[in-house]
Amino acid sequence: MLSSVRRHRTFRSLTLALVALVALLLPVTPAHATYGSPLTVWAVTYGNGGSTELARVDGNLYFDDGNTKIYYDLSLCRRSSFTAPYVRVLINGVNYTNLYWSGGSSTAVCPSFYTATPHAAEINYGSTITSVSLILVSSEFPNNVYTERTKRRDYDNPYN
């Protein structure tokens, strides 16, 4: 039979080992970024000398205070664009991703028969984000000549 001191030490050792095992098996909760105020995005591309709206993007872009993440919540609207419009997302001047129009439903941004495609995501860039650029790309076909039209908006990270 074990002495009470040995039983106590054995119980304590087993308890510490069990606590350590549980701590290893529990998932680590990641730190959540704190996002600042939204930067409102509004870009419109016009064709035919500025009289026809081809496409537009509306929504918000947020930078986190840790300088490594952004969050966007955008609606991409196709109005009179010959081909489906898309938005190029550049981070620090380098193309990161493209957001494509793929139909959707009418919204306040895109009333009537025009439709908006929603896009929302968090991007964890992994290093410091100094700026984000959004380039709206659409097209027209005046006088049987295909012409691509773009509109660019640049946003500086307010946290650096």
Chimera marker file (.cmm) of the C-alpha trace (Angstrom):
<marker_set name="trace">
<marker id="1" x="0.000" y="0.000" z="0.000" r="1" g="1" b="0" radius="0.5"/>
<marker id="2" x="1.245" y="3.520" z="-0.851" r="1" g="1" b="0" radius="0.5"/>
<marker id="3" x="1.873" y="5.983" z="1.896" r="1" g="1" b="0" radius="0.5"/>
<marker id="4" x="-0.349" y="9.078" z="1.986" r="1" g="1" b="0" radius="0.5"/>
<marker id="5" x="2.555" y="11.270" z="0.839" r="1" g="1" b="0" radius="0.5"/>
<marker id="6" x="3.197" y="9.030" z="-2.161" r="1" g="1" b="0" radius="0.5"/>
<marker id="7" x="-0.509" y="8.894" z="-3.005" r="1" g="1" b="0" radius="0.5"/>
<marker id="8" x="-0.678" y="12.703" z="-2.839" r="1" g="1" b="0" radius="0.5"/>
<marker id="9" x="2.393" y="13.094" z="-5.103" r="1" g="1" b="0" radius="0.5"/>
<marker id="10" x="1.073" y="10.516" z="-7.569" r="1" g="1" b="0" radius="0.5"/>
<marker id="11" x="-2.369" y="12.187" z="-7.664" r="1" g="1" b="0" radius="0.5"/>
<marker id="12" x="-0.777" y="15.636" z="-8.121" r="1" g="1" b="0" radius="0.5"/>
<marker id="13" x="1.470" y="14.375" z="-10.938" r="1" g="1" b="0" radius="0.5"/>
<marker id="14" x="-1.455" y="12.730" z="-12.732" r="1" g="1" b="0" radius="0.5"/>
<marker id="15" x="-3.563" y="15.877" z="-12.299" r="1" g="1" b="0" radius="0.5"/>
<marker id="16" x="-0.827" y="18.108" z="-13.717" r="1" g="1" b="0" radius="0.5"/>
<marker id="17" x="-0.315" y="15.741" z="-16.643" r="1" g="1" b="0" radius="0.5"/>
<marker id="18" x="-4.056" y="15.719" z="-17.362" r="1" g="1" b="0" radius="0.5"/>
<marker id="19" x="-4.256" y="19.528" z="-17.210" r="1" g="1" b="0" radius="0.5"/>
<marker id="20" x="-1.277" y="19.799" z="-19.586" r="1" g="1" b="0" radius="0.5"/>
<marker id="21" x="-2.892" y="17.325" z="-22.001" r="1" g="1" b="0" radius="0.5"/>
<marker id="22" x="-6.199" y="19.204" z="-21.988" r="1" g="1" b="0" radius="0.5"/>
<marker id="23" x="-4.369" y="22.508" z="-22.590" r="1" g="1" b="0" radius="0.5"/>
<marker id="24" x="-2.626" y="21.006" z="-25.627" r="1" g="1" b="0" radius="0.5"/>
<marker id="25" x="-5.847" y="19.644" z="-27.095" r="1" g="1" b="0" radius="0.5"/>
<marker id="26" x="-7.915" y="22.823" z="-26.745" r="1" g="1" b="0" radius="0.5"/>
<marker id="27" x="-7.933" y="25.016" z="-29.849" r="1" g="1" b="0" radius="0.5"/>
<marker id="28" x="-6.209" y="28.321" z="-29.482" r="1" g="1" b="0" radius="0.5"/>
<marker id="29" x="-8.595" y="31.195" z="-30.089" r="1" g="1" b="0" radius="0.5"/>
<marker id="30" x="-7.028" y="33.632" z="-32.553" r="1" g="1" b="0" radius="0.5"/>
<marker id="31" x="-6.805" y="37.291" z="-31.687" r="1" g="1" b="0" radius="0.5"/>
<marker id="32" x="-9.468" y="39.355" z="-33.397" r="1" g="1" b="0" radius="0.5"/>
<marker id="33" x="-8.508" y="42.472" z="-35.260" r="1" g="1" b="0" radius="0.5"/>
<marker id="34" x="-10.128" y="45.722" z="-34.315" r="1" g="1" b="0" radius="0.5"/>
<marker id="35" x="-11.411" y="47.430" z="-37.424" r="1" g="1" b="0" radius="0.5"/>
<marker id="36" x="-11.548" y="51.173" z="-37.758" r="1" g="1" b="0" radius="0.5"/>
<marker id="37" x="-14.221" y="53.315" z="-39.324" r="1" g="1" b="0" radius="0.5"/>
<marker id="38" x="-15.355" y="52.267" z="-42.794" r="1" g="1" b="0" radius="0.5"/>
<marker id="39" x="-14.013" y="54.017" z="-45.850" r="1" g="1" b="0" radius="0.5"/>
<marker id="40" x="-16.939" y="54.319" z="-48.223" r="1" g="1" b="0" radius="0.5"/>
<marker id="41" x="-16.246" y="52.999" z="-51.694" r="1" g="1" b="0" radius="0.5"/>
<marker id="42" x="-18.035" y="54.543" z="-54.628" r="1" g="1" b="0" radius="0.5"/>
<marker id="43" x="-16.681" y="54.178" z="-58.126" r="1" g="1" b="0" radius="0.5"/>
<marker id="44" x="-18.545" y="54.686" z="-61.379" r="1" g="1" b="0" radius="0.5"/>
<marker id="45" x="-17.288" y="54.204" z="-64.911" r="1" g="1" b="0" radius="0.5"/>
<marker id="46" x="-18.950" y="56.180" z="-67.696" r="1" g="1" b="0" radius="0.5"/>
<marker id="47" x="-18.877" y="55.582" z="-71.397" r="1" g="1" b="0" radius="0.5"/>
<marker id="48" x="-20.014" y="57.448" z="-74.485" r="1" g="1" b="0" radius="0.5"/>
<marker id="49" x="-18.452" y="60.684" z="-73.363" r="1" g="1" b="0" radius="0.5"/>
<marker id="50" x="-19.639" y="60.290" z="-69.770" r="1" g="1" b="0" radius="0.5"/>
<marker id="51" x="-23.366" y="59.942" z="-70.485" r="1" g="1" b="0" radius="0.5"/>
<marker id="52" x="-23.862" y="56.224" z="-69.767" r="1" g="1" b="0" radius="0.5"/>
<marker id="53" x="-23.110" y="54.446" z="-66.524" r="1" g="1" b="0" radius="0.5"/>
<marker id="54" x="-21.408" y="51.155" z="-67.331" r="1" g="1" b="0" radius="0.5"/>
<marker id="55" x="-20.813" y="49.689" z="-63.867" r="1" g="1" b="0" radius="0.5"/>
<marker id="56" x="-20.455" y="50.726" z="-60.265" r="1" g="1" b="0" radius="0.5"/>
<marker id="57" x="-19.220" y="49.381" z="-56.958" r="1" g="1" b="0" radius="0.5"/>
<marker id="58" x="-20.579" y="50.509" z="-53.624" r="1" g="1" b="0" radius="0.5"/>
<marker id="59" x="-19.845" y="49.424" z="-50.090" r="1" g="1" b="0" radius="0.5"/>
<marker id="60" x="-17.251" y="49.711" z="-47.380" r="1" g="1" b="0" radius="0.5"/>
<marker id="61" x="-13.592" y="48.945" z="-46.848" r="1" g="1" b="0" radius="0.5"/>
<marker id="62" x="-12.149" y="48.598" z="-43.353" r="1" g="1" b="0" radius="0.5"/>
<marker id="63" x="-8.516" y="48.482" z="-42.191" r="1" g="1" b="0" radius="0.5"/>
<marker id="64" x="-7.614" y="46.735" z="-38.946" r="1" g="1" b="0" radius="0.5"/>
<marker id="65" x="-5.494" y="48.446" z="-36.335" r="1" g="1" b="0" radius="0.5"/>
<marker id="66" x="-2.888" y="45.680" z="-36.559" r="1" g="1" b="0" radius="0.5"/>
<marker id="67" x="-1.992" y="46.782" z="-40.123" r="1" g="1" b="0" radius="0.5"/>
<marker id="68" x="-2.225" y="43.259" z="-41.581" r="1" g="1" b="0" radius="0.5"/>
<marker id="69" x="-5.921" y="42.745" z="-42.385" r="1" g="1" b="0" radius="0.5"/>
<marker id="70" x="-8.695" y="44.387" z="-44.341" r="1" g="1" b="0" radius="0.5"/>
<marker id="71" x="-12.371" y="43.634" z="-44.583" r="1" g="1" b="0" radius="0.5"/>
<marker id="72" x="-14.565" y="44.617" z="-47.514" r="1" g="1" b="0" radius="0.5"/>
<marker id="73" x="-18.305" y="44.516" z="-48.036" r="1" g="1" b="0" radius="0.5"/>
<marker id="74" x="-19.047" y="45.540" z="-51.624" r="1" g="1" b="0" radius="0.5"/>
<marker id="75" x="-21.806" y="45.334" z="-54.214" r="1" g="1" b="0" radius="0.5"/>
<marker id="76" x="-20.702" y="45.192" z="-57.839" r="1" g="1" b="0" radius="0.5"/>
<marker id="77" x="-23.367" y="46.430" z="-60.231" r="1" g="1" b="0" radius="0.5"/>
<marker id="78" x="-23.537" y="45.866" z="-63.977" r="1" g="1" b="0" radius="0.5"/>
<marker id="79" x="-25.397" y="48.629" z="-65.733" r="1" g="1" b="0" radius="0.5"/>
<marker id="80" x="-24.516" y="49.047" z="-69.435" r="1" g="1" b="0" radius="0.5"/>
<marker id="81" x="-21.146" y="47.318" z="-69.529" r="1" g="1" b="0" radius="0.5"/>
<marker id="82" x="-20.648" y="45.300" z="-72.729" r="1" g="1" b="0" radius="0.5"/>
<marker id="83" x="-18.803" y="42.534" z="-70.836" r="1" g="1" b="0" radius="0.5"/>
<marker id="84" x="-19.324" y="41.579" z="-67.207" r="1" g="1" b="0" radius="0.5"/>
<marker id="85" x="-17.481" y="44.065" z="-64.979" r="1" g="1" b="0" radius="0.5"/>
<marker id="86" x="-15.018" y="43.123" z="-62.281" r="1" g="1" b="0" radius="0.5"/>
<marker id="87" x="-12.994" y="44.797" z="-59.528" r="1" g="1" b="0" radius="0.5"/>
<marker id="88" x="-9.248" y="44.329" z="-59.196" r="1" g="1" b="0" radius="0.5"/>
<marker id="89" x="-8.090" y="44.506" z="-55.558" r="1" g="1" b="0" radius="0.5"/>
<marker id="90" x="-4.493" y="45.667" z="-55.195" r="1" g="1" b="0" radius="0.5"/>
<marker id="91" x="-2.693" y="45.540" z="-51.855" r="1" g="1" b="0" radius="0.5"/>
<marker id="92" x="0.451" y="47.642" z="-51.605" r="1" g="1" b="0" radius="0.5"/>
<marker id="93" x="0.304" y="48.144" z="-55.377" r="1" g="1" b="0" radius="0.5"/>
<marker id="94" x="0.211" y="44.427" z="-56.240" r="1" g="1" b="0" radius="0.5"/>
<marker id="95" x="-2.856" y="42.642" z="-57.638" r="1" g="1" b="0" radius="0.5"/>
<marker id="96" x="-4.211" y="40.450" z="-54.838" r="1" g="1" b="0" radius="0.5"/>
<marker id="97" x="-7.553" y="39.228" z="-56.184" r="1" g="1" b="0" radius="0.5"/>
<marker id="98" x="-10.366" y="39.979" z="-58.618" r="1" g="1" b="0" radius="0.5"/>
<marker id="99" x="-14.050" y="40.249" z="-57.697" r="1" g="1" b="0" radius="0.5"/>
<marker id="100" x="-16.364" y="39.272" z="-60.546" r="1" g="1" b="0" radius="0.5"/>
<marker id="101" x="-19.934" y="40.223" z="-61.389" r="1" g="1" b="0" radius="0.5"/>
<marker id="102" x="-22.082" y="37.119" z="-61.721" r="1" g="1" b="0" radius="0.5"/>
<marker id="103" x="-25.620" y="38.413" z="-61.606" r="1" g="1" b="0" radius="0.5"/>
<marker id="104" x="-27.621" y="38.651" z="-58.438" r="1" g="1" b="0" radius="0.5"/>
<marker id="105" x="-30.640" y="40.646" z="-57.449" r="1" g="1" b="0" radius="0.5"/>
<marker id="106" x="-31.824" y="44.220" z="-57.699" r="1" g="1" b="0" radius="0.5"/>
<marker id="107" x="-30.760" y="46.437" z="-54.823" r="1" g="1" b="0" radius="0.5"/>
<marker id="108" x="-30.861" y="50.123" z="-53.978" r="1" g="1" b="0" radius="0.5"/>
<marker id="109" x="-27.451" y="50.299" z="-55.691" r="1" g="1" b="0" radius="0.5"/>
<marker id="110" x="-28.726" y="48.497" z="-58.761" r="1" g="1" b="0" radius="0.5"/>
<marker id="111" x="-32.462" y="49.130" z="-59.159" r="1" g="1" b="0" radius="0.5"/>
<marker id="112" x="-34.760" y="47.837" z="-61.847" r="1" g="1" b="0" radius="0.5"/>
<marker id="113" x="-33.363" y="45.178" z="-64.191" r="1" g="1" b="0" radius="0.5"/>
<marker id="114" x="-29.741" y="45.835" z="-63.199" r="1" g="1" b="0" radius="0.5"/>
<marker id="115" x="-28.330" y="43.378" z="-60.691" r="1" g="1" b="0" radius="0.5"/>
<marker id="116" x="-25.652" y="43.478" z="-58.030" r="1" g="1" b="0" radius="0.5"/>
<marker id="117" x="-23.230" y="40.762" z="-57.000" r="1" g="1" b="0" radius="0.5"/>
<marker id="118" x="-22.297" y="40.998" z="-53.309" r="1" g="1" b="0" radius="0.5"/>
<marker id="119" x="-18.706" y="40.467" z="-52.199" r="1" g="1" b="0" radius="0.5"/>
<marker id="120" x="-17.614" y="40.378" z="-48.561" r="1" g="1" b="0" radius="0.5"/>
<marker id="121" x="-14.430" y="38.929" z="-47.100" r="1" g="1" b="0" radius="0.5"/>
<marker id="122" x="-11.612" y="39.441" z="-44.669" r="1" g="1" b="0" radius="0.5"/>
<marker id="123" x="-8.120" y="39.346" z="-46.115" r="1" g="1" b="0" radius="0.5"/>
<marker id="124" x="-5.305" y="38.446" z="-43.754" r="1" g="1" b="0" radius="0.5"/>
<marker id="125" x="-2.353" y="39.727" z="-45.748" r="1" g="1" b="0" radius="0.5"/>
<marker id="126" x="0.255" y="38.534" z="-43.245" r="1" g="1" b="0" radius="0.5"/>
<marker id="127" x="2.418" y="41.649" z="-43.423" r="1" g="1" b="0" radius="0.5"/>
<marker id="128" x="1.883" y="45.395" z="-43.213" r="1" g="1" b="0" radius="0.5"/>
<marker id="129" x="-0.777" y="46.815" z="-45.508" r="1" g="1" b="0" radius="0.5"/>
<marker id="130" x="0.061" y="50.380" z="-46.486" r="1" g="1" b="0" radius="0.5"/>
<marker id="131" x="-2.624" y="50.868" z="-49.136" r="1" g="1" b="0" radius="0.5"/>
<marker id="132" x="-5.469" y="49.198" z="-50.978" r="1" g="1" b="0" radius="0.5"/>
<marker id="133" x="-6.585" y="50.114" z="-54.490" r="1" g="1" b="0" radius="0.5"/>
<marker id="134" x="-9.837" y="49.116" z="-56.143" r="1" g="1" b="0" radius="0.5"/>
<marker id="135" x="-10.007" y="49.230" z="-59.932" r="1" g="1" b="0" radius="0.5"/>
<marker id="136" x="-13.429" y="48.855" z="-61.503" r="1" g="1" b="0" radius="0.5"/>
<marker id="137" x="-13.104" y="47.378" z="-64.999" r="1" g="1" b="0" radius="0.5"/>
<marker id="138" x="-15.985" y="47.506" z="-67.479" r="1" g="1" b="0" radius="0.5"/>
<marker id="139" x="-16.361" y="47.911" z="-71.231" r="1" g="1" b="0" radius="0.5"/>
<marker id="140" x="-18.388" y="49.436" z="-74.007" r="1" g="1" b="0" radius="0.5"/>
<marker id="141" x="-18.751" y="48.825" z="-77.735" r="1" g="1" b="0" radius="0.5"/>
<marker id="142" x="-19.378" y="52.201" z="-79.400" r="1" g="1" b="0" radius="0.5"/>
<marker id="143" x="-19.351" y="52.194" z="-83.212" r="1" g="1" b="0" radius="0.5"/>
<marker id="144" x="-18.433" y="48.502" z="-83.159" r="1" g="1" b="0" radius="0.5"/>
<marker id="145" x="-15.154" y="49.170" z="-81.344" r="1" g="1" b="0" radius="0.5"/>
<marker id="146" x="-14.520" y="47.332" z="-78.064" r="1" g="1" b="0" radius="0.5"/>
<marker id="147" x="-13.218" y="49.771" z="-75.424" r="1" g="1" b="0" radius="0.5"/>
<marker id="148" x="-12.299" y="48.874" z="-71.872" r="1" g="1" b="0" radius="0.5"/>
<marker id="149" x="-13.030" y="51.535" z="-69.237" r="1" g="1" b="0" radius="0.5"/>
<marker id="150" x="-11.578" y="51.651" z="-65.742" r="1" g="1" b="0" radius="0.5"/>
<marker id="151" x="-11.985" y="53.735" z="-62.627" r="1" g="1" b="0" radius="0.5"/>
<marker id="152" x="-9.479" y="53.535" z="-59.767" r="1" g="1" b="0" radius="0.5"/>
<marker id="153" x="-9.815" y="54.449" z="-56.099" r="1" g="1" b="0" radius="0.5"/>
<marker id="154" x="-6.841" y="54.370" z="-53.723" r="1" g="1" b="0" radius="0.5"/>
<marker id="155" x="-7.139" y="54.049" z="-49.950" r="1" g="1" b="0" radius="0.5"/>
<marker id="156" x="-4.229" y="54.627" z="-47.559" r="1" g="1" b="0" radius="0.5"/>
<marker id="157" x="-4.139" y="52.628" z="-44.350" r="1" g="1" b="0" radius="0.5"/>
<marker id="158" x="-4.926" y="55.135" z="-41.569" r="1" g="1" b="0" radius="0.5"/>
<marker id="159" x="-3.021" y="53.044" z="-39.008" r="1" g="1" b="0" radius="0.5"/>
<marker id="160" x="0.475" y="53.485" z="-40.457" r="1" g="1" b="0" radius="0.5"/>
<link id1="1" id2="2" r="1" g="1" b="0" radius="0.2"/>
<link id1="2" id2="3" r="1" g="1" b="0" radius="0.2"/>
<link id1="3" id2="4" r="1" g="1" b="0" radius="0.2"/>
<link id1="4" id2="5" r="1" g="1" b="0" radius="0.2"/>
<link id1="5" id2="6" r="1" g="1" b="0" radius="0.2"/>
<link id1="6" id2="7" r="1" g="1" b="0" radius="0.2"/>
<link id1="7" id2="8" r="1" g="1" b="0" radius="0.2"/>
<link id1="8" id2="9" r="1" g="1" b="0" radius="0.2"/>
<link id1="9" id2="10" r="1" g="1" b="0" radius="0.2"/>
<link id1="10" id2="11" r="1" g="1" b="0" radius="0.2"/>
<link id1="11" id2="12" r="1" g="1" b="0" radius="0.2"/>
<link id1="12" id2="13" r="1" g="1" b="0" radius="0.2"/>
<link id1="13" id2="14" r="1" g="1" b="0" radius="0.2"/>
<link id1="14" id2="15" r="1" g="1" b="0" radius="0.2"/>
<link id1="15" id2="16" r="1" g="1" b="0" radius="0.2"/>
<link id1="16" id2="17" r="1" g="1" b="0" radius="0.2"/>
<link id1="17" id2="18" r="1" g="1" b="0" radius="0.2"/>
<link id1="18" id2="19" r="1" g="1" b="0" radius="0.2"/>
<link id1="19" id2="20" r="1" g="1" b="0" radius="0.2"/>
<link id1="20" id2="21" r="1" g="1" b="0" radius="0.2"/>
<link id1="21" id2="22" r="1" g="1" b="0" radius="0.2"/>
<link id1="22" id2="23" r="1" g="1" b="0" radius="0.2"/>
<link id1="23" id2="24" r="1" g="1" b="0" radius="0.2"/>
<link id1="24" id2="25" r="1" g="1" b="0" radius="0.2"/>
<link id1="25" id2="26" r="1" g="1" b="0" radius="0.2"/>
<link id1="26" id2="27" r="1" g="1" b="0" radius="0.2"/>
<link id1="27" id2="28" r="1" g="1" b="0" radius="0.2"/>
<link id1="28" id2="29" r="1" g="1" b="0" radius="0.2"/>
<link id1="29" id2="30" r="1" g="1" b="0" radius="0.2"/>
<link id1="30" id2="31" r="1" g="1" b="0" radius="0.2"/>
<link id1="31" id2="32" r="1" g="1" b="0" radius="0.2"/>
<link id1="32" id2="33" r="1" g="1" b="0" radius="0.2"/>
<link id1="33" id2="34" r="1" g="1" b="0" radius="0.2"/>
<link id1="34" id2="35" r="1" g="1" b="0" radius="0.2"/>
<link id1="35" id2="36" r="1" g="1" b="0" radius="0.2"/>
<link id1="36" id2="37" r="1" g="1" b="0" radius="0.2"/>
<link id1="37" id2="38" r="1" g="1" b="0" radius="0.2"/>
<link id1="38" id2="39" r="1" g="1" b="0" radius="0.2"/>
<link id1="39" id2="40" r="1" g="1" b="0" radius="0.2"/>
<link id1="40" id2="41" r="1" g="1" b="0" radius="0.2"/>
<link id1="41" id2="42" r="1" g="1" b="0" radius="0.2"/>
<link id1="42" id2="43" r="1" g="1" b="0" radius="0.2"/>
<link id1="43" id2="44" r="1" g="1" b="0" radius="0.2"/>
<link id1="44" id2="45" r="1" g="1" b="0" radius="0.2"/>
<link id1="45" id2="46" r="1" g="1" b="0" radius="0.2"/>
<link id1="46" id2="47" r="1" g="1" b="0" radius="0.2"/>
<link id1="47" id2="48" r="1" g="1" b="0" radius="0.2"/>
<link id1="48" id2="49" r="1" g="1" b="0" radius="0.2"/>
<link id1="49" id2="50" r="1" g="1" b="0" radius="0.2"/>
<link id1="50" id2="51" r="1" g="1" b="0" radius="0.2"/>
<link id1="51" id2="52" r="1" g="1" b="0" radius="0.2"/>
<link id1="52" id2="53" r="1" g="1" b="0" radius="0.2"/>
<link id1="53" id2="54" r="1" g="1" b="0" radius="0.2"/>
<link id1="54" id2="55" r="1" g="1" b="0" radius="0.2"/>
<link id1="55" id2="56" r="1" g="1" b="0" radius="0.2"/>
<link id1="56" id2="57" r="1" g="1" b="0" radius="0.2"/>
<link id1="57" id2="58" r="1" g="1" b="0" radius="0.2"/>
<link id1="58" id2="59" r="1" g="1" b="0" radius="0.2"/>
<link id1="59" id2="60" r="1" g="1" b="0" radius="0.2"/>
<link id1="60" id2="61" r="1" g="1" b="0" radius="0.2"/>
<link id1="61" id2="62" r="1" g="1" b="0" radius="0.2"/>
<link id1="62" id2="63" r="1" g="1" b="0" radius="0.2"/>
<link id1="63" id2="64" r="1" g="1" b="0" radius="0.2"/>
<link id1="64" id2="65" r="1" g="1" b="0" radius="0.2"/>
<link id1="65" id2="66" r="1" g="1" b="0" radius="0.2"/>
<link id1="66" id2="67" r="1" g="1" b="0" radius="0.2"/>
<link id1="67" id2="68" r="1" g="1" b="0" radius="0.2"/>
<link id1="68" id2="69" r="1" g="1" b="0" radius="0.2"/>
<link id1="69" id2="70" r="1" g="1" b="0" radius="0.2"/>
<link id1="70" id2="71" r="1" g="1" b="0" radius="0.2"/>
<link id1="71" id2="72" r="1" g="1" b="0" radius="0.2"/>
<link id1="72" id2="73" r="1" g="1" b="0" radius="0.2"/>
<link id1="73" id2="74" r="1" g="1" b="0" radius="0.2"/>
<link id1="74" id2="75" r="1" g="1" b="0" radius="0.2"/>
<link id1="75" id2="76" r="1" g="1" b="0" radius="0.2"/>
<link id1="76" id2="77" r="1" g="1" b="0" radius="0.2"/>
<link id1="77" id2="78" r="1" g="1" b="0" radius="0.2"/>
<link id1="78" id2="79" r="1" g="1" b="0" radius="0.2"/>
<link id1="79" id2="80" r="1" g="1" b="0" radius="0.2"/>
<link id1="80" id2="81" r="1" g="1" b="0" radius="0.2"/>
<link id1="81" id2="82" r="1" g="1" b="0" radius="0.2"/>
<link id1="82" id2="83" r="1" g="1" b="0" radius="0.2"/>
<link id1="83" id2="84" r="1" g="1" b="0" radius="0.2"/>
<link id1="84" id2="85" r="1" g="1" b="0" radius="0.2"/>
<link id1="85" id2="86" r="1" g="1" b="0" radius="0.2"/>
<link id1="86" id2="87" r="1" g="1" b="0" radius="0.2"/>
<link id1="87" id2="88" r="1" g="1" b="0" radius="0.2"/>
<link id1="88" id2="89" r="1" g="1" b="0" radius="0.2"/>
<link id1="89" id2="90" r="1" g="1" b="0" radius="0.2"/>
<link id1="90" id2="91" r="1" g="1" b="0" radius="0.2"/>
<link id1="91" id2="92" r="1" g="1" b="0" radius="0.2"/>
<link id1="92" id2="93" r="1" g="1" b="0" radius="0.2"/>
<link id1="93" id2="94" r="1" g="1" b="0" radius="0.2"/>
<link id1="94" id2="95" r="1" g="1" b="0" radius="0.2"/>
<link id1="95" id2="96" r="1" g="1" b="0" radius="0.2"/>
<link id1="96" id2="97" r="1" g="1" b="0" radius="0.2"/>
<link id1="97" id2="98" r="1" g="1" b="0" radius="0.2"/>
<link id1="98" id2="99" r="1" g="1" b="0" radius="0.2"/>
<link id1="99" id2="100" r="1" g="1" b="0" radius="0.2"/>
<link id1="100" id2="101" r="1" g="1" b="0" radius="0.2"/>
<link id1="101" id2="102" r="1" g="1" b="0" radius="0.2"/>
<link id1="102" id2="103" r="1" g="1" b="0" radius="0.2"/>
<link id1="103" id2="104" r="1" g="1" b="0" radius="0.2"/>
<link id1="104" id2="105" r="1" g="1" b="0" radius="0.2"/>
<link id1="105" id2="106" r="1" g="1" b="0" radius="0.2"/>
<link id1="106" id2="107" r="1" g="1" b="0" radius="0.2"/>
<link id1="107" id2="108" r="1" g="1" b="0" radius="0.2"/>
<link id1="108" id2="109" r="1" g="1" b="0" radius="0.2"/>
<link id1="109" id2="110" r="1" g="1" b="0" radius="0.2"/>
<link id1="110" id2="111" r="1" g="1" b="0" radius="0.2"/>
<link id1="111" id2="112" r="1" g="1" b="0" radius="0.2"/>
<link id1="112" id2="113" r="1" g="1" b="0" radius="0.2"/>
<link id1="113" id2="114" r="1" g="1" b="0" radius="0.2"/>
<link id1="114" id2="115" r="1" g="1" b="0" radius="0.2"/>
<link id1="115" id2="116" r="1" g="1" b="0" radius="0.2"/>
<link id1="116" id2="117" r="1" g="1" b="0" radius="0.2"/>
<link id1="117" id2="118" r="1" g="1" b="0" radius="0.2"/>
<link id1="118" id2="119" r="1" g="1" b="0" radius="0.2"/>
<link id1="119" id2="120" r="1" g="1" b="0" radius="0.2"/>
<link id1="120" id2="121" r="1" g="1" b="0" radius="0.2"/>
<link id1="121" id2="122" r="1" g="1" b="0" radius="0.2"/>
<link id1="122" id2="123" r="1" g="1" b="0" radius="0.2"/>
<link id1="123" id2="124" r="1" g="1" b="0" radius="0.2"/>
<link id1="124" id2="125" r="1" g="1" b="0" radius="0.2"/>
<link id1="125" id2="126" r="1" g="1" b="0" radius="0.2"/>
<link id1="126" id2="127" r="1" g="1" b="0" radius="0.2"/>
<link id1="127" id2="128" r="1" g="1" b="0" radius="0.2"/>
<link id1="128" id2="129" r="1" g="1" b="0" radius="0.2"/>
<link id1="129" id2="130" r="1" g="1" b="0" radius="0.2"/>
<link id1="130" id2="131" r="1" g="1" b="0" radius="0.2"/>
<link id1="131" id2="132" r="1" g="1" b="0" radius="0.2"/>
<link id1="132" id2="133" r="1" g="1" b="0" radius="0.2"/>
<link id1="133" id2="134" r="1" g="1" b="0" radius="0.2"/>
<link id1="134" id2="135" r="1" g="1" b="0" radius="0.2"/>
<link id1="135" id2="136" r="1" g="1" b="0" radius="0.2"/>
<link id1="136" id2="137" r="1" g="1" b="0" radius="0.2"/>
<link id1="137" id2="138" r="1" g="1" b="0" radius="0.2"/>
<link id1="138" id2="139" r="1" g="1" b="0" radius="0.2"/>
<link id1="139" id2="140" r="1" g="1" b="0" radius="0.2"/>
<link id1="140" id2="141" r="1" g="1" b="0" radius="0.2"/>
<link id1="141" id2="142" r="1" g="1" b="0" radius="0.2"/>
<link id1="142" id2="143" r="1" g="1" b="0" radius="0.2"/>
<link id1="143" id2="144" r="1" g="1" b="0" radius="0.2"/>
<link id1="144" id2="145" r="1" g="1" b="0" radius="0.2"/>
<link id1="145" id2="146" r="1" g="1" b="0" radius="0.2"/>
<link id1="146" id2="147" r="1" g="1" b="0" radius="0.2"/>
<link id1="147" id2="148" r="1" g="1" b="0" radius="0.2"/>
<link id1="148" id2="149" r="1" g="1" b="0" radius="0.2"/>
<link id1="149" id2="150" r="1" g="1" b="0" radius="0.2"/>
<link id1="150" id2="151" r="1" g="1" b="0" radius="0.2"/>
<link id1="151" id2="152" r="1" g="1" b="0" radius="0.2"/>
<link id1="152" id2="153" r="1" g="1" b="0" radius="0.2"/>
<link id1="153" id2="154" r="1" g="1" b="0" radius="0.2"/>
<link id1="154" id2="155" r="1" g="1" b="0" radius="0.2"/>
<link id1="155" id2="156" r="1" g="1" b="0" radius="0.2"/>
<link id1="156" id2="157" r="1" g="1" b="0" radius="0.2"/>
<link id1="157" id2="158" r="1" g="1" b="0" radius="0.2"/>
<link id1="158" id2="159" r="1" g="1" b="0" radius="0.2"/>
<link id1="159" id2="160" r="1" g="1" b="0" radius="0.2"/>
</marker_set>
